[in-house]
Amino acid sequence: MQHILDNPVWQALVTEDKRFNIATPSLAYFPEDVSPFVGMECWDDGDLDRMEKILPGKRRFFILVARKVRIPSTFEILFTTPLNQMTCSRLQPIDQAGETIHHLGEADVPAMLALTALTKPGPFLQRTIEFGNYVGIYENGELFAMAGERLHLRGYTEVSAVCTHPDHLGKGYAAQLMTYACERIIKQGNIPFLHVKSDNLRAIRKYEQLGFTKRADIYFAVVKKRA
């Protein structure tokens, strides 16, 4: 792994998201109510040995790296799927819905948890909002679209939790929120990036319209220590 985005969880936890880091010199992970991701500096045999010894056994962990890694036999792979990692160096805003965008805070967490539980854009937990800069669209007091940030690396910010209530798909709300989020990231001097399932062609086409291009294939796995 050569590029900073090849190992994004580790790079975030030792730099811009360091405040969350539960770490050893070569293994780091987030608090359980923030995010399930775990990162290691090299993902070599030494790191994997530390993974076996250090990671707690009562929670699931998510792996996100630009190459398939060996999972110790003491861990069960609960789920795995290939992801596309995409970056946006030149944003191309598309027609937006024109709805009022709300900045989301602690009071919005129950609605955010309900929406992400329904739409499943990726892990969103009680304290995930602490990554910051979540925005959404409300209608009649109901949150029906949202987007935000997750991993923060030097020079890059991940766009995440992009989701729309099934009853409101096709109205341009995700594109409006994505444009807003990406413009904010770019104004800060960073490059937006994201991860999407390789077979989610509808989402990939939408991201491409916004100016995202594929950078790398990413290995994603959900693992847990065997009982």
C-alpha positions, 0 to 999 in steps of 0.5 A: 500500500503506497497511497494514503487512501490505500489504508484510510482507517489507519491514516485517519486514526493517526492524524485528523481523527486521532481524538477517537483513537483507541490504539497501540503503536500499530493498531487503532480502532474507534470507540464502539458507539462511534464506528466499527472500523479498525486500522493497522499500519502494515497489515502484515503478520506482526500486525495480525498477531496484535489484532488477535491479542488486542481487539476485544471479542464482544464486538464486530470490526470493519476492515477497509484496505486497498488489498485483500488481507489475511484474516487470522483463523481466530476471527470469523468473517461475517460479511465481505464485499468489494468496494469502489473507492472514488475521489472528486478532484473537480466537482460538477454540481448537477441540478439540485432539488432546492430544498432547505438544508439543515445542519444536524446536531445531537437532537437529530440523532434519533431521526438519523438512526431511524433513517440509516436503519431503514436505508442501510448506507453503512454503519451509523451509531449513537456517536457517529455524528461526532465525525461532524458536518452532517446535513439533512432535509426535513419534510413535515418534521421527518428527516428523509435525506442526509449526508455527512463526513466520516474519515478525515485524512490529511488532504482528504475527507470521506463523504458518508451516510448518504441516504434517502428515504425510499418514499423520496427517491429520484427527487434529487435530494442526495445530489443536493446534499452531496453537492453541499457536502463536497463544496464544503470539503473543497473550500477547506482545501481537501479532496472528497472521497467515498466508498460504494459497493462495486455492484451499486451501479445506480449510485456509482453513476450518480457519483460520476455525474458529480465528478467522482472517479474510481481510484481503487478497488477496496477490500471490505470485511466484517469480522469478529473473534470466534467464541 
